[in-house]
Structure formats: C-alpha cells, structure tokens
Amino acid sequence: MSRIVVTGASGLLGSSLVPFLRLSGHDVVTQSRGPVTDHCCDLTEGKSASSFLRRVQPELLINLVALTNVDQCEQMPAAAFLANVRVVENLAVAIHNDCPGCHLIQISTDQVYDGTGPHCECDALPKNYYALSKFAGEVVALKCSATVLRTNFIGPSVCSQRRSLSDWVVESLRNRKQITVFDDIIFSPLTIATLIRCIEITARLRKPGLFNLGAKGGMSKAEFALMLGSALGLPLDTAIRGKSTLGGISPTYRPKDMRMNSSRFETTFGVQLPEFSSEISSLVPLYSNAT
C-alpha cells in the first residue's frame, strides 16, 4: 500500500480516480482549494506547497491541478500560467527539498499536438495558450522524478460541478437540443474507467518519462458524437456537423488532429490499450442506465 497525494482531487478526473485508488488498496490523501478534500491549500504559493508535502510525506503525488478551459486560458494567460506551470514548479521544488523520495505523476493533454497524427511524444506543437502552458508544465515536472501522461478522456462524470464531453453529447441529444459537432477535429481519448486503471498501473510501477496515453485509432468529434448517440438509440437530427473555425463558436484555435501513438506507454507499462470504437461501446450501458 502506497501513500498517494492527489492534488486537484475534487475535479472531473479526481472524483473518479480517488475512490478507485482507495479500492485498489492505496492510502490516498486529497487536496484542493475547497473544503471537500482532506487538505485545503493554495499550491500557487511555494511555501504552501512545501508545508503541505512536508506534513503529508507521500511516496507518490498525482497532480490534477489545471485550468483546462481553452478560451479562458487564452483570455487570461497569467491564470493559465499559475495553474498549469507555477503549481507544477512549486510541487517539483517541494519534492526536491521536502520529500525527496516522492515520485510525481503529471497529467497533461493531447492538445499539445497538431498536424497529421497519430503523433509520437516528440511531435508536440502547441498552438494555443492552454497547450503551451501544459507543455511548459511537462518540462518543469520532468526536472524531478516524474511520469508525464498526455491524455484525453470521455465518460460519465461523478463530479457534480463538471460534465465530460460525452455527458454533454448525451444530455443534448436526449433533450433534443441543437449542438454543433466538429468534423474537423480528430482525437483518440480513453474512457475515464480505462484512464484511471492506467494511472493506477503507473502509480505502482513509477517509471519516469513522457508518455502518450490514448486509445488506438481515432475519429472526429462529430463521428464520436453520432456513433455514441446512435448506439444509445437517440435521435441525431439536432447534432449539426460543423467546423471549429466557423460560426464564431470560439475565438481560440483548436488543434485539428490530436490522435496519439501510445505504443511507448504500452511497451513500458505492459498494457494493451483499447480501440477508440470499443471505448465508445463501453459507454453504452453506463449512459443507458443513467437516470
């Protein structure tokens, strides 16, 4: 059993990851800036980060702190820097000074890629401030004993404050709300269930380095939305195919092809990652049973 600190534990991913780690036998200590976790502190402050790790003394730290709203990052780059770079810097310094045996798992994003995929880890090409700030956070994390996972995920959220992409698609189609689904953005996410299993394996093996962590294959976000809706028997006429660059939907550039080659993770951690289409199929019973 390992003592694991999960920072940013109250968010979309942490709300599923923490109970899974505890069921797997780990001693998990949670942190956020709110009262719902074991510790409430501001990790943008170096002294606060150091004091926190000095008290808790974890063997492993999984950092989920991030500002992930792409438009917000573009409009408020200083806030993006604090959440996506400064927090990682403070944690890395605190590990070095106050908890030298601790290993860091830093969760990053597939948005660091653009151009034609599937991309290998050396192909990063950040095109917006969110991607740039997450890339900078990777560089900082790798200055200590760290595993960086570039990923994306779909699946039912258990966090009351956050919805996933698949939640949005299913809710919109069920309520017959008109939505625009992008046919010019390609990705290869994992389900939350697969991702948290992979993070737990990473936590046990603690092999350092930079790794893509996505499904095999890939498809456009429009294809994903229509495939999931069709599998659930939902009407699809309110899902309108569109381009991310048209219609004033967002002022921020979105990468067009974020598919990842995750063979390095598979080889290093002894994991066989699933096809994207099978990940979509695995969501059907979860959303079929949802009230």
N, C-alpha and C positions, 0 to 999 in steps of 0.2 A: 504494500500500500504506500502510495506516494502522497506527500503534502503538495497540493497544487493550488496556486493562486490564480483565479480567473479575474482579470480586470475588465471593466465594462460588462459585468456579468448580467446586467438587467436588460440587455438589448435583445434583438431578434435572434441572433445565434446563441448567445449566452443562456437564454431562457430554456433552450433545449439541451445545450451542452452540459450545463452544470448538473442537472439530475442524472444524465447518462453517466458522467464521470463518477458520481457518488454510487450509482448502482453497480458500476464496474469495480468498486472497492477502494477508490481513492479518497483521501481526506482533502476535501475541497473548501477553500476559503474564498469568499467572493468580495468584490469591491465594485463600487460605482460612486457617482456623485449624489446619489439619493439614499433614502433610508431603508430601501428594500433589501439591501445586501448586508453581509457581516461587517464590512468596513465602509465608511463614507469618507472619502478624501479626494482632494483635487490633485491629480497626477501631473498637471501642467506646472506645478510648483515642485522644484527639485527637492527641497527639504521635506516636503510632504511624502514624496515617493520614497526617499531614503528612510524616513522614520517608519513608514508602513512596512517595507521589506525587512527592516532591522527587527521589528516586532514579530513578524509572522514567520520569517526564515523558511521560505518554501524551497523544495527541491526543483520545482518547475513553475514557470509563470506563463500563462496563456494570455496574451494581450488582445482583447477585442475592442479596446477603446478606439473609436474612429468617428470622424464626421464624413458620412457617406452620401449626403445629398449633393449631387453633382453640381446643380445650379447654385446652391448655397456656397459651395467651395469656390466656385468661380467668382461669385459676388463678394465673398468675404475671405480672401486668401489668408489673412492673418489668423482667422479662426481655424481654417483648414490646417495651417502650419502647426498651431498649438496642439490640435487633437491628433494629427496624423504623423507629426515629426517630433515635436517637443516632448510629448508623453513618452515616445519610444526612447528618445535620448535620455530622459530622466530615469527611466526604468533600467536602461543599459548601464548608466553610471552607478545607479544604486546596486545593481547586481555585482558590478565590479568592486565597489567599495564596501558593501554591507552584507552581501550574500553571495560570495564568490563561487559556491558550488551549484548555484541555480542555473538551469537551462531555460532559455526563452523560446516560446513559440509565438511568432508574429504572424497574424492573419493579414494578408494583402489581397490584391484584387486582379482580376483578368483585364481590367480597364487599362492596364499599362501597355496592352498590345494594340496594334492597328496594322493595316496592310493585310496581306493574304496569309491566312493560317492554314493548318494548325501551327502554332508558334512554340518554339523551344524557349527555354529560360533566358537565353542570350538575346532574344529578339525584342526586348522592351523598347517601346517608342511612345512615351506619354504624350497625349495630345490635348489634355485639359488639366486644370489645376488640381482636381481631385486625384487624377492618375499621377501627376507629378509629385504631389505631397505623399502619396502612398509609396511611390518609388523611393523617395528620399527616406521615408521611414524604414524601408527594407535595408538601405545602405547603412543606416545607423544601427539597426538590430544586429546585422552581421558583424559588427565590431566586437560583439561578445559571443559566448557560446549560444548559438541560436539556430532555429529552423524557421525559415520563412515559407509560408504556403500561399501561393497565388490561387485564388479560388473565386467561385460564384455559386449561389445556391438558390434552390426553389423548394417549395413545400409548405405545408400548413404551419403558421406561426402560433406559438403558445404564449407570445408576448402581447399583452393587452394594448400596448402603445404602438406596436409596429405590425404592418402587414407585409407579406412577401409578394413578389411578382405574381406567383401562381394564385395567391389569395385574391389579388386584385382582378386577375383574369376571371376566375371562377365566380366571384361575387358580382362582377359587372355583367357577365353573361346570364347568370341566374336572374338578375334584376332587370335584364333587357336594357341595360344602359349602353349607349353608343360609346365605343372606345376606338382609338387608333392603335393598331398593332403594326410595328415596324417590320417591313420586309427587307430592309437594307442593313440590319444589324444581326450578325450571326454570333452565337455563343454556344458554350458547352458546359452548362452548370451541372452540379450534383444536387441530389435532394439533401435536405437538412439531415435526414437519417443517415445517409451514406457519409456525409461530411463529418458528422460527429464521431462516427466509428473510425474514420481515418485519422481524426485528430487524437483520439484515444490511443490508437496504434503509435502515432508519432510521439505521444507523451510517454509511452512505455519504452520505445527504442531510442528516442532523443538523438537522432542522427543529424548533425548540423548541415546547413546548406540551404540553397534556394530551390524550391520545387513548385512546378505546376500541379494543381490538384483539381482536375475536371473530368467530365465524362468523355467517353470515346465518341467520335463523330461530332455532330453539331447541326444546328439548323437556325433559321431566322427566328426572331421573336414572334413574328406573325405565324409562322408554321407551328411553333410551340403552342401558342395560344389556341389555334384552331385544332391542333391534334388533341390537346387536353380537353377542350370543350366538347369535341366530337366523341371522345372516349367516355365522357360523362353524360352524353346524350343531351347536351344543352343546345339551344338554338344559337346559331352562329351569325345571323344576319346583322347583329348590332356591332360586330367586330369588323372594322374597316381597315383594309390594308393601306399603309401609307409610308412615307419617307420621313426619317428623323430630321432631315434638313429642310422640310417644307412645312408651311402652315403656321409658323410662329409657335410651335409646341414648346420649344425650349431654345433659349439663346446660346446654349453651350454645345460645343461639338461633342458628339458621341463617337467612339471608335466603331468601325464598321465590321471588323472581323476579330473576335476575341477568342476564337477556338484555340484550345491548348493541347499540345502534345505532352501528356503526363507520364510518359514511359520512364522518366528518371525516378519519379516517386514510386511507381510500380516495382521497379528493379531494386531500389534501395530499401523499401519497406516490405517487400514481399506481398504486395497487394495487387489483385486483379480488379481494375476499375470497370464499371458497367458502361454499356452503350447509353447514350442520351435517351433514345427511344424507350429503353427498358426502365429508365428512371421516371419517365413520364407515366408509363403503365403502372408503376408502383404507387403513384399518387392517386389513382382512380378510387381504390377502396377508402382511402383516407378522406377524400372530398365527398364520396358517395354517402359516407356515414355521418358527415358533419351536419349539424343542425343549422 
